[in-house]
Amino acid sequence: MKRILYIVLAAVTISSFLFSCEPVEDRESLPAVTLTPETLEFSITQNTVKKNEVVLKNDDPTVIPFWRYVDGNGNELGHSNKSDDKVNFPFAGKYTIFYTAFVRGGSVEAAPVTVDVPENDDAFFSDPRWAKLTNGQAGKTWVLYMTAPLEFIGNTPSYVNREVSGPGWWPNLTDISWAGLENKDWGEITFDLNGGYNVSVTQTNPALGNTQKTTKVGTFNFSLTTGETNDRISFNGGTEMLHPNEPSYFSPSFSFTNVKIVELTETSLCFIAIRADGDYLIYHLVPKS
């Protein structure tokens, strides 16, 4: 009997020990940040011959670099996390470059560096797509082509340039009354290169019942690719691509601040968006007459 009692007491003691132990924190604490703005190892070098070009270089392999750059008005122009990068500022003016080093314990930001670009780099805009989109300094205004504003292509974007391969399915608005897209003036978007990547968007405002328009002004980035197969326009400063605000053709989950261009000619600007039900739509814009 005593032996049984000893066994029970031992089991209870071991159980109490197992369940009363405090959990041990098995995690390293983050180290203190020892870097300072003065000890960061990086360089920002302006090309002495072609001053539109600036080379960004991170010389510390233990940190993750982050660069961002703005124009003289504070407009965001871009960012990068490369250790070696080259930025082209094609417009004359002053630009500010910010460098941040990320380490395990946090981040350290260097004092911003300002570069002065004395003249425009006209060769930067030699690709004819710039002229087609913006008409250079003079600017170009686009509106929705309400005769045939939409192309339906399902959920696999298989668009082919109509000038090369014949017409796609651009149904006339009068033939798709079931689409519920009102035939009216939805606004306009203007691109120009007058001293910067300028864009102005006058758009109907759903908050005002789609009866009144508001105008936003910002900047844009036009990313060109070889073969014109994946050109993109991204927008800064709260602007976005012109589009109808009908619920069936506007998905809040899709950002119209970064769109893929599938056709750009002197008389046609077409971009892909994703409808609320997941299908792709292509919007068709034409120059304002």
DOMAR-431029 format. One record per residue: residue in one letter; y, x, z of N, C-alpha, C in turn. Coordinates in Angstrom, 1 decimal. Layout:
<sites>
SITE   residuo     n.c2     n.c1     n.c3    ca.c2    ca.c1    ca.c3     c.c2     c.c1     c.c3
SITE         A        Y        X        Z        Y        X        Z        Y        X        Z
...
</sites>
This chain:
<sites>
SITE   residuo     n.c2     n.c1     n.c3    ca.c2    ca.c1    ca.c3     c.c2     c.c1     c.c3
SITE         M     -1.2      0.8      0.0      0.0      0.0      0.0      1.3      0.9      0.0
SITE         K      1.2      2.0      0.9      2.4      2.9      0.9      2.7      3.5     -0.4
SITE         R      1.6      3.9     -1.1      1.7      4.5     -2.4      2.4      3.6     -3.4
SITE         I      2.0      2.3     -3.4      2.6      1.3     -4.3      4.1      1.2     -4.0
SITE         L      4.4      1.2     -2.7      5.8      1.0     -2.3      6.7      2.2     -2.7
SITE         Y      6.1      3.4     -2.6      6.8      4.6     -3.1      7.1      4.6     -4.6
SITE         I      6.1      4.1     -5.3      6.2      4.0     -6.8      7.4      3.0     -7.2
SITE         V      7.4      1.8     -6.5      8.5      0.8     -6.7      9.8      1.4     -6.4
SITE         L      9.9      2.1     -5.2     11.2      2.6     -4.8     11.7      3.7     -5.9
SITE         A     10.8      4.5     -6.3     11.1      5.5     -7.3     11.6      4.9     -8.6
SITE         A     11.0      3.8     -9.1     11.4      3.2    -10.3     12.7      2.6    -10.2
SITE         V     13.0      1.9     -9.0     14.3      1.3     -8.8     15.4      2.4     -8.7
SITE         T     15.1      3.6     -8.1     16.1      4.6     -8.0     16.4      5.2     -9.4
SITE         I     15.4      5.4    -10.2     15.6      5.9    -11.6     16.4      4.9    -12.4
SITE         S     16.1      3.6    -12.3     16.8      2.6    -13.0     18.3      2.6    -12.6
SITE         S     18.5      2.7    -11.3     19.9      2.6    -10.8     20.7      3.8    -11.4
SITE         F     20.0      5.0    -11.4     20.6      6.2    -11.9     21.0      6.0    -13.4
SITE         L     20.1      5.5    -14.2     20.3      5.4    -15.6     21.4      4.4    -15.9
SITE         F     21.6      3.3    -15.2     22.6      2.3    -15.6     23.9      2.5    -14.8
SITE         S     23.9      3.4    -13.9     25.2      3.6    -13.2     26.0      4.8    -13.7
SITE         C     25.4      5.6    -14.6     26.1      6.7    -15.1     27.2      6.3    -16.0
SITE         E     28.4      7.0    -15.9     29.5      6.7    -16.7     29.2      7.3    -18.1
SITE         P     29.6      6.6    -19.2     29.4      7.1    -20.5     30.3      8.4    -20.7
SITE         V     29.7      9.4    -21.4     30.4     10.6    -21.6     31.1     10.6    -22.9
SITE         E     32.4     10.9    -22.9     33.2     10.9    -24.2     32.8     12.1    -25.0
SITE         D     32.1     11.9    -26.1     31.6     13.0    -27.0     32.5     13.1    -28.2
SITE         R     33.8     13.4    -27.9     34.7     13.5    -29.0     35.8     14.6    -28.7
SITE         E     36.0     15.4    -29.7     37.0     16.5    -29.5     38.4     15.9    -29.5
SITE         S     39.3     16.3    -28.7     40.7     15.9    -28.7     41.4     16.6    -29.8
SITE         L     42.4     15.9    -30.4     43.1     16.5    -31.5     43.9     17.7    -31.0
SITE         P     44.0     18.8    -31.8     44.8     19.9    -31.3     46.3     19.6    -31.4
SITE         A     47.0     20.3    -30.6     48.5     20.2    -30.7     49.0     20.8    -32.0
SITE         V     50.0     20.2    -32.5     50.6     20.7    -33.8     51.5     21.9    -33.5
SITE         T     51.1     23.1    -34.0     51.8     24.3    -33.7     52.8     24.7    -34.8
SITE         L     52.7     24.0    -36.0     53.6     24.3    -37.1     55.0     23.7    -36.8
SITE         T     56.0     24.3    -37.3     57.4     23.8    -37.2     57.9     23.8    -38.6
SITE         P     59.0     23.1    -38.8     59.7     23.2    -40.2     60.0     24.6    -40.7
SITE         E     60.2     25.5    -39.7     60.6     26.9    -40.1     59.4     27.7    -40.5
SITE         T     58.2     27.3    -40.0     57.0     28.1    -40.2     56.1     27.6    -41.4
SITE         L     56.5     26.5    -42.0     55.8     25.9    -43.1     55.8     26.9    -44.3
SITE         E     54.7     27.0    -45.0     54.6     27.9    -46.1     54.5     27.2    -47.4
SITE         F     55.6     27.1    -48.1     55.7     26.4    -49.3     56.9     26.9    -50.1
SITE         S     56.9     26.6    -51.4     58.0     27.0    -52.2     58.4     25.9    -53.2
SITE         I     59.6     25.8    -53.6     60.1     24.9    -54.6     61.0     25.7    -55.5
SITE         T     60.5     26.0    -56.7     61.1     26.9    -57.6     61.6     26.2    -58.9
SITE         Q     62.9     26.3    -59.2     63.4     25.8    -60.4     63.3     26.8    -61.6
SITE         N     62.8     26.3    -62.7     62.7     27.2    -63.9     64.1     27.8    -64.3
SITE         T     64.2     29.1    -64.4     65.5     29.6    -64.6     66.0     29.4    -66.1
SITE         V     65.0     29.2    -67.0     65.4     29.0    -68.4     65.5     27.5    -68.7
SITE         K     64.5     26.7    -68.3     64.5     25.3    -68.5     64.6     24.6    -67.1
SITE         K     65.9     24.4    -66.7     66.1     24.0    -65.3     65.7     22.5    -65.0
SITE         N     65.2     21.8    -66.1     64.7     20.5    -65.8     63.3     20.6    -65.1
SITE         E     62.6     21.7    -65.2     61.3     21.9    -64.6     61.4     22.6    -63.2
SITE         V     60.6     22.0    -62.3     60.6     22.5    -60.9     59.1     22.6    -60.5
SITE         V     58.8     23.8    -60.0     57.4     24.1    -59.6     57.3     23.9    -58.1
SITE         L     56.3     23.1    -57.7     56.0     22.9    -56.3     54.8     23.6    -55.9
SITE         K     54.8     24.4    -54.8     53.7     25.2    -54.4     53.5     25.2    -52.9
SITE         N     52.3     24.8    -52.4     51.9     24.9    -51.0     51.1     26.1    -50.8
SITE         D     51.6     27.0    -49.9     50.9     28.3    -49.7     50.0     28.4    -48.4
SITE         D     49.8     27.2    -47.8     49.0     27.2    -46.6     47.8     26.3    -46.9
SITE         P     46.6     26.9    -47.1     45.4     26.2    -47.4     44.8     25.3    -46.2
SITE         T     45.4     25.5    -45.0     44.9     24.7    -43.9     45.6     23.3    -43.7
SITE         V     46.6     23.0    -44.6     47.3     21.8    -44.5     47.1     21.0    -45.8
SITE         I     47.3     19.7    -45.7     47.3     18.8    -46.8     48.8     18.5    -47.2
SITE         P     49.2     19.0    -48.4     50.7     18.8    -48.7     50.9     17.4    -49.3
SITE         F     52.2     17.0    -49.1     52.6     15.7    -49.7     54.1     15.9    -50.1
SITE         W     54.3     15.7    -51.4     55.7     15.9    -52.0     56.2     14.5    -52.4
SITE         R     57.5     14.3    -52.3     58.1     13.1    -52.9     59.5     13.6    -53.3
SITE         Y     60.0     12.9    -54.4     61.3     13.3    -54.9     62.1     12.1    -55.3
SITE         V     63.4     12.2    -55.1     64.4     11.1    -55.4     65.5     11.6    -56.2
SITE         D     66.2     10.7    -56.8     67.4     11.1    -57.6     68.6     11.1    -56.7
SITE         G     69.8     11.3    -57.3     71.0     11.4    -56.5     71.4     10.1    -55.8
SITE         N     70.9      9.0    -56.3     71.1      7.7    -55.7     70.1      7.3    -54.7
SITE         G     69.1      8.1    -54.5     68.0      7.8    -53.5     66.9      7.1    -54.1
SITE         N     66.9      6.9    -55.4     65.8      6.1    -56.1     64.5      7.0    -56.1
SITE         E     63.4      6.4    -55.6     62.1      7.1    -55.6     61.7      7.3    -57.1
SITE         L     61.4      8.6    -57.4     60.9      9.0    -58.7     59.4      9.3    -58.8
SITE         G     58.8      9.7    -57.7     57.4     10.0    -57.7     57.0     10.7    -56.5
SITE         H     55.7     11.0    -56.4     55.1     11.8    -55.3     53.9     12.5    -55.8
SITE         S     53.4     13.4    -55.0     52.2     14.2    -55.3     51.6     14.8    -54.1
SITE         N     50.3     15.0    -54.1     49.6     15.7    -53.0     48.8     16.9    -53.5
SITE         K     49.3     17.5    -54.6     48.7     18.7    -55.1     49.3     19.9    -54.5
SITE         S     48.5     21.0    -54.3     49.0     22.2    -53.8     49.9     23.0    -54.8
SITE         D     49.6     22.8    -56.1     50.4     23.3    -57.2     50.7     22.2    -58.1
SITE         D     52.0     22.0    -58.4     52.4     20.9    -59.3     53.7     21.3    -60.0
SITE         K     54.0     20.6    -61.1     55.2     20.8    -61.8     55.8     19.5    -62.1
SITE         V     57.1     19.4    -61.8     57.8     18.1    -62.0     58.9     18.3    -63.0
SITE         N     59.1     17.4    -63.9     60.2     17.4    -64.9     61.2     16.4    -64.6
SITE         F     62.5     16.8    -64.4     63.6     15.9    -64.2     64.4     15.9    -65.5
SITE         P     64.2     15.0    -66.4     64.8     15.0    -67.8     66.3     14.7    -67.8
SITE         F     66.8     14.1    -66.7     68.3     13.7    -66.7     69.1     14.7    -65.9
SITE         A     70.3     15.0    -66.4     71.2     15.8    -65.6     71.5     15.2    -64.3
SITE         G     71.6     16.0    -63.2     72.0     15.4    -61.9     71.4     16.2    -60.8
SITE         K     71.6     15.7    -59.5     71.0     16.3    -58.4     69.8     15.5    -57.9
SITE         Y     68.7     16.3    -57.5     67.5     15.7    -57.1     67.1     16.3    -55.7
SITE         T     66.5     15.5    -54.9     66.1     15.9    -53.5     64.5     15.9    -53.5
SITE         I     63.9     17.0    -53.0     62.5     17.0    -52.9     62.1     17.2    -51.4
SITE         F     61.2     16.4    -51.0     60.7     16.4    -49.6     59.3     16.9    -49.5
SITE         Y     59.0     17.8    -48.6     57.7     18.3    -48.4     57.2     18.0    -47.0
SITE         T     56.0     17.4    -46.9     55.4     17.2    -45.6     54.0     17.8    -45.5
SITE         A     53.7     18.5    -44.4     52.4     19.2    -44.2     51.6     18.3    -43.2
SITE         F     50.4     17.9    -43.6     49.6     17.1    -42.7     48.5     18.0    -42.2
SITE         V     48.3     18.0    -40.8     47.3     18.7    -40.1     46.5     17.7    -39.2
SITE         R     45.5     18.2    -38.5     44.6     17.3    -37.7     45.4     16.6    -36.6
SITE         G     46.4     17.3    -36.1     47.1     16.7    -35.0     48.3     15.9    -35.4
SITE         G     48.7     15.8    -36.7     49.8     15.1    -37.1     50.4     15.6    -38.4
SITE         S     51.7     15.6    -38.4     52.4     16.1    -39.6     53.7     16.8    -39.3
SITE         V     54.2     17.6    -40.2     55.5     18.3    -40.0     56.2     18.2    -41.3
SITE         E     57.5     17.8    -41.2     58.3     17.6    -42.4     59.3     18.8    -42.5
SITE         A     59.4     19.4    -43.7     60.4     20.4    -43.9     61.7     19.8    -44.2
SITE         A     62.7     20.7    -44.1     64.1     20.2    -44.5     64.1     20.0    -46.0
SITE         P     64.7     18.9    -46.4     64.7     18.6    -47.9     65.4     19.6    -48.7
SITE         V     64.9     19.8    -49.9     65.5     20.8    -50.8     66.2     20.0    -52.0
SITE         T     67.4     20.4    -52.3     68.1     19.8    -53.4     68.2     20.7    -54.6
SITE         V     67.9     20.2    -55.8     68.0     21.0    -57.0     69.0     20.3    -57.9
SITE         D     69.8     21.1    -58.7     70.8     20.7    -59.6     70.4     20.9    -61.0
SITE         V     70.2     19.8    -61.8     69.8     19.9    -63.2     71.1     19.8    -64.0
SITE         P     71.5     20.8    -64.8     72.8     20.8    -65.5     72.8     19.9    -66.7
SITE         E     71.7     19.7    -67.4     71.8     19.0    -68.7     70.5     18.2    -68.9
SITE         N     70.6     17.2    -69.8     69.4     16.4    -70.2     68.4     17.2    -71.0
SITE         D     67.1     16.8    -70.8     66.1     17.4    -71.6     65.7     16.3    -72.7
SITE         D     66.4     16.4    -73.8     66.2     15.4    -74.9     64.8     15.4    -75.5
SITE         A     64.2     16.6    -75.5     62.9     16.7    -76.0     61.8     16.0    -75.2
SITE         F     62.1     15.7    -74.0     61.2     15.0    -73.1     60.9     13.6    -73.7
SITE         F     61.9     13.0    -74.4     61.8     11.6    -74.9     61.5     11.6    -76.4
SITE         S     60.9     12.7    -76.9     60.7     12.7    -78.3     59.6     11.8    -78.8
SITE         D     58.6     11.4    -77.9     57.6     10.4    -78.3     58.2      9.1    -78.7
SITE         P     57.9      8.6    -79.8     58.5      7.3    -80.3     58.3      6.1    -79.4
SITE         R     57.4      6.2    -78.5     57.1      5.0    -77.6     58.3      4.8    -76.6
SITE         W     59.0      5.9    -76.3     60.2      5.7    -75.5     61.3      4.9    -76.2
SITE         A     61.5      5.2    -77.5     62.5      4.5    -78.2     62.1      3.0    -78.4
SITE         K     60.8      2.8    -78.6     60.3      1.4    -78.8     60.5      0.6    -77.6
SITE         L     60.3      1.2    -76.4     60.4      0.4    -75.2     61.9      0.2    -74.7
SITE         T     62.7      1.3    -74.9     64.0      1.3    -74.2     65.2      1.3    -75.2
SITE         N     65.0      1.7    -76.4     66.1      2.0    -77.3     67.1      3.0    -76.8
SITE         G     66.5      4.0    -76.0     67.3      5.1    -75.5     68.4      4.6    -74.5
SITE         Q     69.5      5.3    -74.6     70.6      5.0    -73.7     71.2      3.6    -73.9
SITE         A     71.1      3.1    -75.1     71.7      1.7    -75.4     70.9      0.6    -74.7
SITE         G     69.6      0.8    -74.5     68.8     -0.2    -73.8     68.2     -1.2    -74.7
SITE         K     67.1     -1.9    -74.2     66.5     -2.9    -75.0     66.0     -4.0    -74.0
SITE         T     66.3     -5.3    -74.4     65.9     -6.4    -73.6     64.8     -7.2    -74.2
SITE         W     63.8     -7.5    -73.3     62.6     -8.2    -73.7     62.5     -9.6    -73.0
SITE         V     61.9    -10.6    -73.7     61.7    -11.9    -73.2     60.3    -12.3    -73.5
SITE         L     59.8    -13.3    -72.8     58.4    -13.9    -73.1     58.5    -14.6    -74.5
SITE         Y     57.5    -14.3    -75.3     57.4    -14.9    -76.6     56.7    -16.3    -76.4
SITE         M     57.5    -17.3    -76.2     57.0    -18.6    -75.8     56.3    -19.4    -76.9
SITE         T     56.4    -18.9    -78.2     55.6    -19.5    -79.3     54.1    -19.2    -79.0
SITE         A     53.8    -18.0    -78.6     52.4    -17.6    -78.3     52.4    -16.6    -77.2
SITE         P     52.6    -17.1    -76.0     52.9    -16.1    -74.8     51.7    -15.5    -74.2
SITE         L     50.5    -16.0    -74.4     49.3    -15.5    -73.7     48.1    -15.3    -74.7
SITE         E     47.4    -14.3    -74.4     46.1    -14.0    -75.1     45.0    -14.1    -74.0
SITE         F     43.9    -14.9    -74.3     42.8    -15.1    -73.4     41.7    -14.2    -73.8
SITE         I     41.3    -13.3    -72.9     40.2    -12.4    -73.3     39.1    -12.3    -72.3
SITE         G     39.0    -13.3    -71.3     38.0    -13.3    -70.3     38.2    -12.2    -69.3
SITE         N     37.1    -11.8    -68.7     37.2    -10.8    -67.6     36.8     -9.4    -68.0
SITE         T     36.8     -9.1    -69.3     36.5     -7.8    -69.9     37.6     -7.5    -70.9
SITE         P     38.6     -6.6    -70.5     39.7     -6.4    -71.4     39.2     -5.6    -72.6
SITE         S     39.2     -6.4    -73.7     38.7     -5.8    -75.0     39.7     -5.9    -76.1
SITE         Y     41.0     -5.8    -75.7     42.1     -6.0    -76.7     42.0     -4.9    -77.8
SITE         V     42.3     -5.4    -79.0     42.5     -4.5    -80.1     43.9     -4.7    -80.7
SITE         N     44.5     -3.6    -81.1     45.9     -3.7    -81.7     45.9     -4.6    -82.9
SITE         R     46.7     -5.7    -82.9     46.7     -6.7    -84.0     47.2     -6.1    -85.3
SITE         E     48.0     -5.1    -85.2     48.6     -4.5    -86.4     47.5     -3.7    -87.2
SITE         V     46.5     -3.2    -86.4     45.4     -2.4    -87.0     44.2     -3.3    -87.4
SITE         S     43.8     -4.1    -86.5     42.5     -4.8    -86.6     42.7     -6.3    -86.9
SITE         G     43.8     -6.8    -87.2     44.0     -8.2    -87.4     44.3     -9.0    -86.2
SITE         P     44.6    -10.2    -86.3     45.1    -11.0    -85.1     44.0    -11.2    -84.1
SITE         G     44.4    -11.1    -82.8     43.5    -11.6    -81.7     43.8    -13.0    -81.5
SITE         W     43.4    -13.5    -80.3     43.5    -15.0    -80.0     44.8    -15.2    -79.3
SITE         W     45.9    -15.3    -80.1     47.2    -15.6    -79.5     47.4    -17.1    -79.9
SITE         P     46.9    -18.1    -79.1     47.1    -19.5    -79.5     48.5    -19.9    -79.3
SITE         N     49.0    -20.7    -80.3     50.3    -21.3    -80.1     50.4    -22.1    -78.9
SITE         L     51.5    -22.1    -78.2     51.6    -22.9    -76.9     51.4    -24.3    -77.2
SITE         T     51.8    -24.8    -78.3     51.6    -26.3    -78.6     50.2    -26.6    -78.8
SITE         D     49.3    -25.6    -79.0     47.9    -25.9    -79.2     47.1    -25.8    -77.9
SITE         I     47.8    -25.3    -76.8     47.1    -25.2    -75.5     47.9    -25.9    -74.5
SITE         S     48.2    -27.2    -74.7     49.0    -28.0    -73.7     48.3    -28.1    -72.4
SITE         W     46.9    -28.0    -72.5     46.1    -28.0    -71.2     46.4    -26.8    -70.3
SITE         A     47.0    -25.8    -70.9     47.3    -24.6    -70.0     48.4    -24.8    -69.0
SITE         G     49.2    -25.8    -69.2     50.2    -26.2    -68.2     51.4    -25.2    -68.1
SITE         L     51.5    -24.3    -69.1     52.6    -23.3    -69.1     53.9    -24.0    -69.7
SITE         E     54.9    -24.1    -68.9     56.1    -24.8    -69.4     56.8    -23.9    -70.4
SITE         N     57.3    -24.5    -71.5     58.0    -23.8    -72.5     59.5    -23.8    -72.2
SITE         K     59.9    -22.7    -71.6     61.3    -22.6    -71.2     61.7    -21.1    -71.1
SITE         D     62.9    -20.9    -70.7     63.5    -19.5    -70.5     63.0    -19.0    -69.2
SITE         W     62.1    -18.0    -69.1     61.6    -17.5    -67.9     62.4    -16.3    -67.4
SITE         G     63.3    -15.8    -68.2     64.1    -14.7    -67.8     64.0    -13.6    -68.8
SITE         E     64.4    -12.4    -68.4     64.4    -11.2    -69.3     64.3     -9.9    -68.5
SITE         I     63.8     -8.9    -69.2     63.7     -7.5    -68.6     64.4     -6.5    -69.6
SITE         T     65.2     -5.6    -69.0     65.9     -4.6    -69.8     65.6     -3.2    -69.3
SITE         F     65.2     -2.4    -70.3     64.9     -1.0    -70.0     66.0     -0.2    -70.7
SITE         D     66.5      0.9    -70.0     67.4      1.9    -70.7     67.2      3.2    -70.1
SITE         L     67.7      4.3    -70.8     67.6      5.6    -70.4     69.0      6.2    -70.3
SITE         N     69.9      5.4    -69.8     71.3      5.8    -69.6     71.5      6.6    -68.3
SITE         G     71.1      7.9    -68.3     71.3      8.7    -67.1     70.1      8.5    -66.1
SITE         G     69.1      7.7    -66.4     68.0      7.5    -65.5     67.0      6.5    -66.1
SITE         Y     65.9      6.3    -65.4     64.9      5.4    -65.9     65.3      4.0    -65.3
SITE         N     66.2      3.3    -66.0     66.8      2.1    -65.4     66.1      0.9    -65.9
SITE         V     65.9     -0.1    -65.0     65.3     -1.4    -65.4     66.0     -2.5    -64.6
SITE         S     66.3     -3.6    -65.3     66.9     -4.8    -64.7     66.0     -6.0    -65.1
SITE         V     65.7     -6.8    -64.1     64.8     -8.0    -64.3     65.5     -9.2    -63.8
SITE         T     65.7    -10.2    -64.7     66.2    -11.5    -64.4     65.0    -12.4    -64.5
SITE         Q     64.6    -13.0    -63.3     63.3    -13.7    -63.3     63.5    -15.1    -62.5
SITE         T     62.9    -16.1    -63.0     62.9    -17.4    -62.3     62.2    -17.2    -60.9
SITE         N     62.8    -17.8    -59.9     62.3    -17.6    -58.6     61.6    -18.8    -58.0
SITE         P     60.2    -18.7    -57.8     59.4    -19.8    -57.3     60.0    -20.4    -56.0
SITE         A     60.6    -19.5    -55.2     61.1    -20.0    -53.9     62.3    -21.0    -54.1
SITE         L     62.9    -20.9    -55.3     64.0    -21.8    -55.7     63.5    -22.9    -56.6
SITE         G     62.2    -23.1    -56.7     61.7    -24.2    -57.5     61.6    -23.9    -59.0
SITE         N     61.6    -22.6    -59.3     61.5    -22.1    -60.7     62.7    -22.7    -61.6
SITE         T     63.8    -23.0    -60.9     64.9    -23.6    -61.7     66.1    -22.6    -61.7
SITE         Q     66.1    -21.7    -60.7     67.2    -20.7    -60.6     66.6    -19.3    -60.8
SITE         K     67.4    -18.4    -61.3     67.0    -17.0    -61.5     67.7    -16.1    -60.6
SITE         T     67.0    -15.0    -60.3     67.5    -13.9    -59.5     67.4    -12.6    -60.3
SITE         T     68.2    -11.7    -60.1     68.2    -10.4    -60.8     68.0     -9.2    -59.8
SITE         K     67.0     -8.4    -60.2     66.7     -7.2    -59.4     66.9     -6.0    -60.3
SITE         V     67.5     -4.9    -59.8     67.7     -3.7    -60.5     66.9     -2.5    -59.8
SITE         G     66.3     -1.7    -60.6     65.5     -0.6    -60.0     65.3      0.5    -61.1
SITE         T     64.2      1.3    -60.9     63.8      2.3    -61.8     62.4      2.1    -62.2
SITE         F     61.9      2.7    -63.3     60.6      2.6    -63.7     60.0      3.9    -64.1
SITE         N     58.7      4.0    -64.2     58.0      5.2    -64.7     57.1      4.7    -65.9
SITE         F     57.2      5.5    -66.9     56.4      5.2    -68.1     55.4      6.3    -68.3
SITE         S     54.2      6.1    -68.0     53.1      7.1    -68.2     52.4      7.0    -69.5
SITE         L     52.6      8.0    -70.3     52.1      8.0    -71.7     50.8      8.7    -71.7
SITE         T     49.8      8.2    -72.5     48.5      8.9    -72.6     48.2      9.2    -74.1
SITE         T     47.4     10.1    -74.3     47.0     10.5    -75.7     46.3      9.3    -76.3
SITE         G     46.7      8.9    -77.5     46.0      7.8    -78.2     46.5      6.5    -77.8
SITE         E     47.5      6.4    -76.9     48.1      5.1    -76.6     47.1      4.1    -76.1
SITE         T     46.0      4.5    -75.3     45.0      3.6    -74.9     45.1      3.2    -73.5
SITE         N     45.9      3.9    -72.7     46.1      3.5    -71.3     47.5      3.7    -70.8
SITE         D     48.5      3.5    -71.6     49.8      3.6    -71.2     50.1      2.6    -70.0
SITE         R     50.9      3.1    -69.1     51.3      2.2    -68.0     52.8      2.3    -67.7
SITE         I     53.3      1.2    -67.1     54.6      1.1    -66.6     54.5      0.7    -65.1
SITE         S     55.1      1.5    -64.3     55.2      1.2    -62.9     56.7      1.0    -62.5
SITE         F     57.0      0.2    -61.5     58.3     -0.1    -61.1     58.6      0.2    -59.7
SITE         N     59.9      0.6    -59.5     60.4      1.0    -58.1     61.6      0.1    -57.8
SITE         G     61.8      0.0    -56.5     63.0     -0.7    -56.0     62.9     -2.2    -56.0
SITE         G     61.7     -2.7    -56.0     61.5     -4.2    -55.9     61.5     -4.9    -57.2
SITE         T     61.6     -4.2    -58.3     61.5     -4.8    -59.6     60.0     -4.9    -60.0
SITE         E     59.8     -5.8    -61.0     58.4     -6.0    -61.6     58.5     -6.5    -63.0
SITE         M     57.4     -6.4    -63.7     57.4     -6.8    -65.1     57.6     -8.4    -65.2
SITE         L     58.4     -8.7    -66.2     58.7    -10.2    -66.4     57.4    -10.9    -66.7
SITE         H     57.2    -12.1    -66.1     56.0    -12.9    -66.2     56.4    -14.3    -65.8
SITE         P     55.6    -15.3    -66.3     55.8    -16.7    -65.9     55.3    -16.9    -64.4
SITE         N     56.0    -17.7    -63.7     55.6    -18.0    -62.3     54.7    -19.2    -62.1
SITE         E     54.2    -19.8    -63.2     53.3    -20.9    -63.0     52.1    -20.5    -62.2
SITE         P     51.6    -21.3    -61.2     50.5    -20.9    -60.4     49.3    -20.5    -61.1
SITE         S     49.0    -21.1    -62.2     47.7    -20.8    -62.9     47.8    -19.4    -63.6
SITE         Y     49.0    -18.8    -63.7     49.1    -17.6    -64.5     49.8    -16.5    -63.6
SITE         F     49.8    -16.7    -62.3     50.3    -15.7    -61.4     49.5    -15.6    -60.2
SITE         S     48.8    -14.4    -59.9     48.0    -14.2    -58.8     48.7    -13.3    -57.8
SITE         P     48.9    -13.8    -56.5     49.6    -13.0    -55.5     48.8    -11.7    -55.3
SITE         S     47.5    -11.7    -55.5     46.7    -10.5    -55.3     46.9     -9.4    -56.3
SITE         F     47.6     -9.7    -57.4     47.8     -8.8    -58.5     49.2     -8.3    -58.5
SITE         S     49.4     -7.0    -58.6     50.8     -6.4    -58.5     51.3     -6.3    -60.0
SITE         F     52.4     -7.0    -60.2     53.1     -6.8    -61.5     54.0     -5.6    -61.5
SITE         T     53.9     -4.8    -60.4     54.7     -3.6    -60.4     54.0     -2.4    -61.0
SITE         N     52.8     -2.6    -61.5     52.1     -1.5    -62.2     51.2     -2.2    -63.2
SITE         V     51.5     -2.1    -64.5     50.8     -2.9    -65.5     50.4     -1.9    -66.6
SITE         K     49.3     -2.4    -67.3     48.7     -1.6    -68.4     49.3     -2.1    -69.7
SITE         I     49.8     -1.2    -70.6     50.4     -1.6    -71.8     49.3     -1.6    -72.9
SITE         V     49.1     -2.7    -73.6     48.0     -2.7    -74.6     48.6     -2.7    -76.0
SITE         E     49.9     -3.1    -76.1     50.5     -3.0    -77.5     52.0     -2.8    -77.3
SITE         L     52.5     -1.8    -78.0     54.0     -1.5    -78.0     54.4     -1.1    -79.4
SITE         T     55.2     -2.0    -80.0     55.8     -1.8    -81.3     57.3     -2.0    -81.2
SITE         E     58.0     -1.9    -82.3     59.4     -2.3    -82.3     59.6     -3.7    -81.9
SITE         T     58.6     -4.6    -82.2     58.8     -6.0    -82.1     57.9     -6.7    -81.1
SITE         S     57.0     -5.9    -80.4     56.0     -6.5    -79.5     55.7     -5.6    -78.3
SITE         L     55.7     -6.2    -77.1     55.3     -5.5    -75.9     54.3     -6.4    -75.2
SITE         C     53.1     -5.9    -75.1     52.0     -6.7    -74.5     51.4     -5.9    -73.4
SITE         F     51.1     -6.6    -72.2     50.6     -6.0    -71.1     49.5     -6.9    -70.4
SITE         I     48.6     -6.2    -69.7     47.5     -6.9    -69.1     47.8     -7.3    -67.6
SITE         A     47.5     -8.5    -67.3     47.5     -8.9    -65.9     46.2     -9.6    -65.6
SITE         I     45.9     -9.9    -64.3     44.7    -10.6    -63.9     45.1    -11.9    -63.3
SITE         R     44.5    -13.0    -63.8     44.7    -14.3    -63.4     44.1    -14.6    -62.0
SITE         A     44.5    -15.7    -61.4     44.1    -16.0    -60.0     42.5    -16.1    -60.0
SITE         D     41.9    -16.6    -61.0     40.5    -16.8    -61.0     39.7    -15.6    -61.4
SITE         G     40.4    -14.5    -61.6     39.7    -13.2    -62.0     39.7    -12.9    -63.4
SITE         D     40.0    -13.8    -64.3     40.1    -13.5    -65.7     41.3    -12.7    -66.1
SITE         Y     41.2    -11.9    -67.1     42.3    -11.1    -67.6     43.1    -12.0    -68.5
SITE         L     44.4    -11.7    -68.4     45.4    -12.3    -69.4     46.3    -11.2    -69.9
SITE         I     46.6    -11.4    -71.2     47.6    -10.5    -71.8     48.9    -11.3    -72.0
SITE         Y     50.0    -10.8    -71.5     51.3    -11.4    -71.8     52.0    -10.8    -73.0
SITE         H     52.7    -11.6    -73.7     53.3    -11.2    -75.0     54.8    -11.3    -74.8
SITE         L     55.5    -10.2    -74.9     57.0    -10.1    -74.9     57.5     -9.7    -76.2
SITE         V     58.7    -10.1    -76.6     59.4     -9.7    -77.8     60.8     -9.4    -77.5
SITE         P     61.5     -8.6    -78.4     62.9     -8.3    -78.1     63.8     -9.6    -78.1
SITE         K     64.7     -9.6    -77.2     65.7    -10.7    -77.2     66.6    -10.7    -78.4
SITE         S     66.7    -11.8    -79.0     67.5    -11.9    -80.3     68.9    -12.2    -79.9
</sites>
